[in-house]
């Protein structure tokens, strides 16, 4: 009988080794050559089967030990020792599998208990003219989100010099335009869908486009990218969709504070800084389980990582004086005037969007809780007034025919994941309104 048990245990172990060899073959066939995890579903199933084989081998060994040793050693001691040993071995095996097949996650960083490197540093480079740009060729492994070879997010590969007769549209904005606040696949971003809709409406015309938007961009960064890089692509239509990110400098528009905006404590700026970012609410048990990637994965399995705007911000919200809002809106208007004069000099058709937002007067408290006011440091009423001031600046500067008014979406929770980022239903409405406005300019 003992021989049979040893044969069975050996069989289970040999099958496990064979499965490990199969796993190596899958990694070679399907794996990325840069060493990243493939995530192939067969790998996961093989790991599960390996775990079951280890458990089976342990059970066979238990029966063998029971028959041989129980007459010599106290039964309870043997069972306790063997059970503990089996548990440790099985746990260690699953810990190794998790560390091999899944990316490392620092639970204390995710819960904001200790600082983490700015996430943008993993997929962006510092840029001389517009603060930062996506890394060329970067791909999001979880979703079909790409950056083309010229560093434009959610943009098909295009040539620097467009084909004759092609209408080239450039979209400028922040994360709601780039589709990175709540990460969207390329084909789900509203610039992509808008151009597809225009192609269907005007099948005889050729279109291409550049999505030059990026998370955190305000009109400052977008204008820097326009005159330093986009100008060489000879666009025909320029669409600017800014609003929320302008509010980051609203508190700084008093005295000479604006000169220090977006600078660090030592007068510099970079994206390799460490920040306290809370993506998941912390729990008292977190420091005791953070050493194990298996326990971390179990801990995060039922938690939804925060998407949208992330950052430290402040919990002490104030209300901005009307004069401060007025001065900041003048800065915004001045930046738009730079876009306008540049587009005129290049003979480019220029449109400005009134960016839609969930933040409106008398917004219900349950919807206000979706709005991350703390990132700007001031409360709901000041946000309402700030958006109104920016809309007024657009009306004062831009001809009505060149304004794309998207505010019919504002205040409608079904269109927004949070304060500014559109849901898929919101993307559809964005696309419809943008297509209608641009079609009027394109129609002969």
ABEGO torsion letter per residue (X at the ends): XAAAAAAAAAAAAAAAAAAAAAAAAAAAAABBAAGBBAGBAAAAAAAAAAAAAAAAAAAAAAAAAAAAAAAABBAAAAAAAAAAAAAAAAAAAAAAAAAAABBBBBAAAAAGABBBBBAAAAABBBBAAAGBBBBBGBBBAABBBBBBAAGBBGBBBBBABBBBGBBBBBBBEBAAAAGAABBBBAAABAAAAAAAAAAAABAABBBBBBBABBBGBBAAAAAAAAAAAAAAAGBABBBBBBGAAAAAAAAAABEAAAAABGBBAAGBBBAABBBBBBABBBBAAAAAAAABAAAAAAAAAABBBBBEBBEAEBABBBBBBAAAAAAAAAAAAAAAAAAAAAAAAAGBBBBBBBBBBABBBGBBAAAAAABBAAAAGBBAAAAAAAAAAAAAAAAAABBAAABBBAAAABGBAAABABAABBBAAAAAAAAAAAAAAAAAAABX
